Amino acid sequence: QGQLVESGGGLVQAGGSLRLSCAASRSIYTFDAMGWFRQAPGKQRELVASIISGGTTNYADSMKGRFTISRDTAKNAVYLQMNSLKPEDTAVYYCAGERAGLWVYWGQGTQVTVSS
């Protein structure tokens, strides 16, 4: 079923960059949208960026201009390029797939830690 596996997290200094990858076990076109969420300790999970099946992207305001979501349909993969990272970007980042308006498929998450 819609297995999603994230990779690419790690420790980076403030101002640095990371690229997260999400590999899907089936065609990403089977999802209405793919997205990246994050959850910091003691905070609610929040949407970082999403890309719908038609290719339109959407970003949380605090990520605009710093993060870029993209996809490779041939590889069934979605990526999140994160630049100018800040300590407040530290969180577990999750890949997710949406069907019928619900984010129902989730990866296990990958830790991103930004040191000051």
C-alpha positions as CSV (number, residue, x, y, z in Angstrom):
1,Q,0.0,0.0,0.0
2,G,1.2,3.6,-0.1
3,Q,4.5,3.1,1.6
4,L,6.6,6.2,1.8
5,V,10.3,6.2,2.9
6,E,12.1,9.4,3.7
7,S,15.8,10.0,3.7
8,G,18.3,12.8,3.7
9,G,17.9,14.3,7.2
10,G,20.8,15.1,9.4
11,L,22.7,17.7,11.3
12,V,23.5,21.0,9.6
13,Q,24.7,24.4,10.7
14,A,22.4,27.4,10.5
15,G,22.5,28.8,7.0
16,G,23.2,25.4,5.5
17,S,21.2,23.2,3.2
18,L,19.7,19.8,3.1
19,R,17.7,17.8,0.5
20,L,15.1,15.4,1.8
21,S,13.9,12.5,-0.4
22,C,10.7,10.5,-0.3
23,A,10.5,7.3,-2.2
24,A,7.0,5.9,-2.8
25,S,6.3,2.2,-3.3
26,R,3.9,3.0,-6.1
27,S,3.3,5.7,-8.7
28,I,2.9,9.1,-7.0
29,Y,0.1,9.8,-9.5
30,T,-2.0,7.5,-7.3
31,F,-2.0,10.3,-4.8
32,D,-4.0,13.5,-5.3
33,A,-1.1,15.3,-3.7
34,M,2.2,14.7,-2.0
35,G,3.5,16.8,0.9
36,W,6.1,17.4,3.5
37,F,5.2,18.0,7.1
38,R,7.3,18.6,10.1
39,Q,6.9,18.3,13.9
40,A,9.1,19.9,16.4
41,P,9.2,18.8,20.0
42,G,6.1,20.0,21.9
43,K,4.5,21.4,18.8
44,Q,1.8,20.2,16.4
45,R,2.7,18.7,13.1
46,E,2.6,21.4,10.4
47,L,2.5,21.4,6.6
48,V,5.7,22.6,5.1
49,A,5.0,22.2,1.4
50,S,2.8,20.2,-1.0
51,I,2.6,19.4,-4.7
52,I,-0.6,18.3,-6.3
53,S,-0.9,15.8,-9.1
54,G,-1.0,18.6,-11.7
55,G,2.3,20.0,-10.4
56,T,1.1,23.1,-8.5
57,T,3.1,23.7,-5.4
58,N,2.1,25.3,-2.1
59,Y,4.3,26.4,0.8
60,A,3.8,27.5,4.4
61,D,4.6,31.2,4.6
62,S,7.7,30.7,6.7
63,M,9.2,28.4,4.1
64,K,8.6,30.4,1.0
65,G,11.8,31.4,-0.7
66,R,13.8,28.9,1.3
67,F,12.3,25.5,0.6
68,T,11.4,23.9,-2.7
69,I,9.3,20.9,-3.2
70,S,9.8,18.9,-6.4
71,R,9.1,15.4,-7.8
72,D,10.4,12.9,-10.2
73,T,7.5,10.9,-11.4
74,A,9.7,8.3,-13.2
75,K,11.4,7.5,-9.8
76,N,8.2,7.8,-7.8
77,A,10.0,10.3,-5.6
78,V,9.3,13.7,-4.0
79,Y,12.0,16.0,-2.7
80,L,12.3,18.9,-0.4
81,Q,15.3,21.2,-0.9
82,M,15.9,23.3,2.2
83,N,18.2,26.3,2.0
84,S,19.1,29.0,4.6
85,L,18.2,26.6,7.4
86,K,17.5,28.1,10.8
87,P,17.6,26.5,14.2
88,E,13.8,26.8,14.3
89,D,13.6,24.4,11.3
90,T,14.8,21.6,13.6
91,A,12.1,18.9,13.5
92,V,11.1,15.5,12.3
93,Y,10.1,15.8,8.7
94,Y,7.5,13.5,7.3
95,C,6.5,12.7,3.7
96,A,2.8,12.2,3.2
97,G,0.3,11.3,0.5
98,E,-3.2,12.7,0.1
99,R,-6.2,10.9,-1.1
100,A,-9.7,12.5,-1.3
101,G,-8.7,15.4,0.8
102,L,-7.1,13.4,3.6
103,W,-3.4,12.9,4.3
104,V,-3.6,9.2,4.8
105,Y,-0.2,7.9,3.9
106,W,2.8,8.7,6.0
107,G,6.5,7.9,6.1
108,Q,8.4,7.2,9.3
109,G,10.0,10.6,9.4
110,T,13.6,11.9,9.2
111,Q,15.2,14.1,11.8
112,V,16.6,17.5,10.7
113,T,18.7,19.3,13.3
114,V,20.0,22.8,12.7
115,S,22.6,24.0,15.0
116,S,23.2,27.7,15.7
